[in-house]
């Protein structure tokens, strides 16, 4: 089956998932970020064919997510290390892990725990507002158009929806401004 490329869709989720076209890529990154960095170890751990693994690793190197480093000259052996771009995928993987733990952990519980080295305690990832620290949920956030947004493939319905939200937001601001002294009217008492 031919996969539709998503790199040109005006959506950061689409562009990011274009790199993660299948589960193997996320699992490779999970392993590399956890310390499994050698090709043979990755192939053995994941049970993935060497051909598929080589293709996924090549793509991750090409995208600047991983770098290939030689660790032995004779015979030549290389391992993979995450770049800063690759390390920034860690919170994404933690969010997937947390969701999987919540909805798919077996009766014995989650298969792995996350220990925060700073305080020495087990933890779970939380997406929070960068300004007030409140956890982010579907119910307390909305998406608005960004400077790179446009309507096109992958955003034919979403693009106009976000634009309409921005228009309603602007209309609300205008209504608020009309009631201020700066608008040339006396303030309501």
N, C-alpha and C positions, 0 to 999 in steps of 0.2 A: 504494500500500500504506500503510495506517495504521500508525504507529509507536506501540508501547505506551509510555506515559510511565513513567519509572523513578524519579521524584523522591520517591515515597513508600516506596521499598524501603529497608529498614534495612541498607543497605550503601553505604559511601562510594564504592566503585568504581561501583556502579549509578548513584548520584546524579551523580557526575562525568561518566560516559559519557552520561547523559541530556542534558547540554549538548552533548556531542560525538556527536550522533546520526548524523553522517556524516563522511566524510573531509574535506569542505570546511572544516569548522570548525577542525580541527587545522591544515590548510594555511593558512587565513587567519591563525591565531595564529602559525604559523611565520613567515609573511611580515611581519606587523606587528612581531613581536619582533626580526626581522632588519633592519627599517628600511623596508619597503614599506608605506606608511601611507595613500596616497591611493586613493580608490575606483577611479578609472580605471586606476591602476597595478596594483591588486589584480586587477581584472577581466582586464586584459591578461596579467598574469603567470600567473594560474591557468587562464585559458581558461574561466571560469565565466560563466554567464548573469548579466546585471545583476540580474535579478529574484531569483535564488537568492542572489547575493552580498548584495544589500540585506537580504534576510530574515535571513541568517546574521549580518550585522553588527548589525542591529537587536536580535537576540536576545542577542548578546554585550554590547551596550551595556545592554540591559535587565537582564542578569544582573550588571552591574557589573564585567565583565571588561575591557571597552574603554570609552573615552570618546571622544566626537566633539568635535573642536575646529575652530573656524574659523581658517583661515590666510590667507584672502583675502576682502575685502569685495566687490569688483566685478570680475568676477561673484563671487557668494558661492561659496566653495570650502571644504570641510572635509576633515580627515584624521582618522585614528584612532590613538589611543595606548593602550597597555596601562596599566591601573590596577595597583596593587600586587597585587590578586587575579589579574590577568592575567599579571603578571610571574612569579608563583609557578607558572605552568604551564610555564615554561621547562625545569625539570628533567624534567618528564613528557615533553615533546617531545624532549629530549636522550636519554632512555631509549628512546623509540620509534625515534629515529634510530640509536642504537647497535645495537639489535636488528635494524633493517632493514639496517644496514651488515654485520652479521654473517651474516645469512641471505639477503639479497637484493641485495647489491652485485654489479654486473656484473664481468666480467673486468678492467676497467680500475681497479676499486676503488671506494671510497665516493665519492658525488657532492659531498660537502662535508666540511670539517675544522673542528674546534673548537679555537680558540687561546685559552688562558688568558692574559689580559692581565697578571695578577699576576707570572707567571714567564716569559712569552713563549714557552711551549712548547705544541705540539699535545697534546691530551688526549682522554680518553674519560670519560664520566660513570660514576660508581661509586656505588651505593646502599650506604651503610655504617651500622653501628650508631652511634647518637648517643652511646653511652656508652664503647664500647671501640674503635670505628673499624674493626672487622672487616667486610669486605664481606658484605652480606646475600644469601642464596640460599634457594631452596626447601628445601634440605637442612638449613640451620642456623637456621631460624625456624619458628614455628607461629603460627597466629592463635587468639586467645581472644576471648570476648565482651567488648564494650565497654559503657559505661553506656547508650548509645543503641540497643543491639542488641535485636532481638526477632524472633520467628518470624512470618513472614507471606509475602505475595507476594514472590518473589525470594529468600527465605531459608527456605523450608519444610523443606529438607533441611540446609542450611548452619547455620541457627540452632541446631537440636538438636545438630549435630556439634560446634560451638564450645562449647556449654553442657556437653556430655559431657567435652570436653577440660578445661574449667575444673573440673568435678567431680573428675576424676582427679587434677588438680593439687592441689586442696584435700585429697583423700584422702591424697596423698603427703605433704603438709605435716603433716597430723594424725598420720600414722604416725611422722614424724620427731620431732614434739613429744612424743609419748608416751615416747620413749626419752631425753628430756633430764631433768636434775635438776629443772627447773622443773615438770615434770609430776608430781612427787612420787615419782619412782623414782630409784634410784641410777644414775648414768651408767655405760654399758658400759665395761669396761676393756680 
